[in-house]
Protein backbone atom coordinates (compact mmCIF):
# COMPACT_ATOMS: atom_id res chain seq x y z
CA UNK A 1 0.00 0.00 0.00
CA UNK A 2 2.80 2.37 0.88
CA UNK A 3 4.47 1.80 -2.50
CA UNK A 4 1.27 2.74 -4.35
CA UNK A 5 0.91 5.93 -2.29
CA UNK A 6 4.53 6.83 -3.04
CA UNK A 7 3.99 6.17 -6.75
CA UNK A 8 0.87 8.33 -6.76
CA UNK A 9 2.72 11.15 -5.01
CA UNK A 10 5.60 10.89 -7.51
CA UNK A 11 3.21 10.87 -10.47
CA UNK A 12 1.50 13.96 -9.05
CA UNK A 13 4.86 15.68 -8.61
CA UNK A 14 5.81 14.85 -12.19
CA UNK A 15 2.45 16.14 -13.44
CA UNK A 16 2.91 19.37 -11.46
CA UNK A 17 6.42 19.79 -12.82
CA UNK A 18 5.17 19.26 -16.37
CA UNK A 19 2.40 21.83 -15.90
CA UNK A 20 4.88 24.28 -14.44
CA UNK A 21 7.30 23.66 -17.31
CA UNK A 22 4.54 24.12 -19.90
CA UNK A 23 3.49 27.38 -18.26
CA UNK A 24 7.09 28.60 -18.21
CA UNK A 25 7.50 27.69 -21.90
CA UNK A 26 4.38 29.66 -22.82
CA UNK A 27 5.69 32.68 -20.93
CA UNK A 28 9.08 32.33 -22.63
CA UNK A 29 7.46 32.05 -26.07
CA UNK A 30 5.41 35.15 -25.33
CA UNK A 31 8.50 37.11 -24.28
CA UNK A 32 10.40 36.00 -27.37
CA UNK A 33 7.52 37.07 -29.62
CA UNK A 34 7.35 40.41 -27.81
CA UNK A 35 11.11 40.88 -28.21
CA UNK A 36 10.88 40.20 -31.94
CA UNK A 37 8.03 42.68 -32.27
CA UNK A 38 9.95 45.30 -30.30
CA UNK A 39 13.02 44.78 -32.47
CA UNK A 40 10.93 45.29 -35.60
CA UNK A 41 9.41 48.45 -34.12
CA UNK A 42 12.87 49.77 -33.19
CA UNK A 43 14.14 49.12 -36.72
CA UNK A 44 11.13 50.97 -38.12
CA UNK A 45 11.76 53.91 -35.75
CA UNK A 46 15.43 53.92 -36.75
CA UNK A 47 14.49 54.16 -40.44
CA UNK A 48 11.98 56.93 -39.70
CA UNK A 49 14.56 58.88 -37.68
CA UNK A 50 17.12 58.55 -40.47
CA UNK A 51 14.60 59.89 -43.00
CA UNK A 52 13.60 62.73 -40.66
CA UNK A 53 17.26 63.60 -40.14
CA UNK A 54 17.85 63.73 -43.91
CA UNK A 55 14.84 66.03 -44.32
CA UNK A 56 16.05 68.21 -41.47
CA UNK A 57 19.51 68.52 -43.04
CA UNK A 58 17.93 69.44 -46.38
CA UNK A 59 15.78 72.09 -44.68
CA UNK A 60 18.87 73.41 -42.90
CA UNK A 61 20.69 73.72 -46.23
CA UNK A 62 17.72 75.54 -47.76
CA UNK A 63 17.59 77.95 -44.84
CA UNK A 64 21.32 78.58 -45.22
CA UNK A 65 20.85 79.33 -48.92
CA UNK A 66 17.92 81.63 -48.11
CA UNK A 67 19.99 83.45 -45.50
CA UNK A 68 22.76 84.05 -48.07
CA UNK A 69 20.23 85.32 -50.60
CA UNK A 70 18.71 87.69 -48.04
CA UNK A 71 22.12 89.00 -46.99
CA UNK A 72 23.21 89.48 -50.60
CA UNK A 73 20.13 90.57 -52.53
CA UNK A 74 20.34 90.63 -56.31
CA UNK A 75 20.12 94.13 -57.69
Beta strands, then each sheet from edge to edge (+ up, - down):
end
